Amino acid sequence: MERVLGRVLLLFGLGIAALGLLLLVAPKIPFLGRLPGDLRFQRDGTTIFLPLATCLLLSILLTVILNLLGRR
């Protein structure tokens, strides 16, 4: 039981570290958030941003990566 819990905690920690690294690197990717399907509405000092194309691209990319890792 302890080994399983240890592995789960280790994977959880690695996942958080990877997410933190992604958040540090993401602003340096020039096209992320500025794709043609990303919608931005501005009116009276309020901005609403809907990154539809970026979410779709990231979803496809993560699906391919996870499928490749799952086949090992």
N, C-alpha and C positions, 0 to 999 in steps of 0.2 A: 504494500500500500504506500509506503514512504517513497519508494522509487518512482512510482507513477506520479505522485504529487510533486516530487522534485522535478520530474521532466516537464510536467505541465507548467510549473512556476518558471522554469528556465525558458520554455518556449514563449510564455507570456512576456517575460522580461525582454527577450530578443525581439518580439513583435513591437513592444513599446519603443525600444531603441531604434528599430527600423523606421517606425512612424516618425520619431523625432528627427532622424536623419533626412527623411523625405520632406518634412516641414522646413528644414534648413536649406535644402537644395531646390525646392519647388519654385521660389521666387526668381531663381537664376535661369529657369527654362523659359525662353522668350515667347513661345507660342501658347503656353499653358494659360488658359483663361481668356484668350483672345482669338479663339477659333470662330469661323463664320456662324456657327449655330449657337454661340453664347449670346444671351440677350441681356441688355442693360437698359433700364428705364430710369430717367432722371427728370424730376419735377420738384420745384419749390424746395431745393436743398435736400431732397430725399433721393437716394439712389437704391434701386432694386436690381440685383445682379443674379441672373439665372444661367449658370454655366452648363447648359444642356449638352453641347457637343463635347466639352471637356470631360464631363461625367461619362458619356458614352465611350469615348476613346479610352479612358482609364479602366472602365469596366471590361472592355474587350481585351485590353492588355493584361489585366490581372487574371481574367479567365484563361487566357492562353498560358500564362506563367504557371498558374496553379494546376492546370491540366497536365502540363509537362512535368511538374514536380510530382504529381499524383501517380504518374505512370511508372515511376521508378520502383 
